[in-house]
Amino acid sequence: MPLPPVGPWSDIGSSSGSPLKNVLSQAMAYMEIRNRGSNVTRIENIPADLKEEIQEWGYTLIPKDSDYLYRTADLIHLKRNPYRSQRAAC
């Protein structure tokens, strides 16, 4: 379930712990309820500079797969074996 960005962090107040930690905890709790216990509850595109801090809180960060890069000319004609699945999709 897409959620809008949250922040700025200084405006997310709480008397205990990091404001970001509190927001992250609330967002995950909300998504787990909405996802009815699904194993796919996740937050994507966490900034790299927050990785260590978020892992310290007990969250597991998994890198996303890299994007595919194709030559434009090859995609236009969908030639050769590397583009079998793309041809089938068309």
C-alpha positions in Angstrom: 0.0 0.0 0.0 1.7 3.2 -1.1 1.9 5.9 1.6 3.0 9.5 1.2 6.4 10.6 2.4 6.6 11.4 6.1 8.6 14.2 7.6 10.4 16.5 8.1 11.7 14.5 11.0 12.0 17.6 13.3 8.2 18.1 13.1 7.4 14.5 14.1 7.5 14.8 17.9 7.6 12.2 20.6 8.8 12.3 24.1 10.6 8.9 23.7 13.1 7.8 21.2 13.9 9.0 17.7 11.0 10.7 15.8 11.9 8.6 12.7 11.8 5.4 14.7 8.3 6.3 16.0 7.0 7.1 12.6 8.5 4.0 11.1 7.0 1.9 13.9 3.5 3.4 13.4 3.7 3.0 9.6 4.7 -0.6 9.8 2.0 -1.3 12.4 -0.6 0.3 10.2 0.5 -1.6 7.1 0.6 -4.9 8.9 -3.0 -4.4 10.0 -4.1 -3.4 6.5 -2.1 -6.2 4.9 -3.7 -8.7 7.3 -0.4 -10.3 8.4 1.0 -10.7 4.8 4.7 -11.3 4.6 5.1 -8.6 2.0 4.7 -5.6 4.4 7.6 -3.4 3.5 8.9 0.2 3.0 10.9 0.8 -0.1 13.5 3.3 -1.1 15.0 3.9 2.4 17.9 6.5 2.0 21.3 4.8 2.3 22.4 7.2 5.1 19.6 5.8 7.3 20.4 2.1 6.7 22.5 1.5 9.9 20.2 3.4 12.2 17.1 1.5 11.0 18.9 -1.8 11.2 19.8 -1.0 14.8 16.1 -0.8 15.5 15.6 -4.4 14.4 14.4 -3.9 10.9 15.9 -6.0 8.0 16.9 -4.1 4.9 17.1 -5.9 1.6 18.4 -4.3 -1.5 16.0 -4.0 -4.4 16.9 -5.7 -7.7 18.7 -3.4 -10.1 16.9 -1.9 -13.1 17.1 -3.5 -16.5 18.9 -1.6 -19.2 18.1 -2.3 -22.8 19.5 -0.8 -26.0 16.7 1.3 -27.6 17.3 0.0 -31.1 17.1 -3.6 -29.8 13.8 -2.9 -28.0 12.3 -1.3 -31.1 12.7 -4.5 -33.1 12.8 -7.0 -30.2 15.5 -9.0 -32.0 17.5 -11.9 -30.8 17.0 -14.3 -27.9 17.5 -11.9 -25.0 14.2 -10.4 -25.9 12.1 -13.6 -26.2 9.9 -12.7 -23.2 9.4 -9.2 -24.3 8.2 -10.4 -27.8 5.9 -12.8 -26.1 4.4 -10.1 -24.0 3.7 -8.0 -27.1 
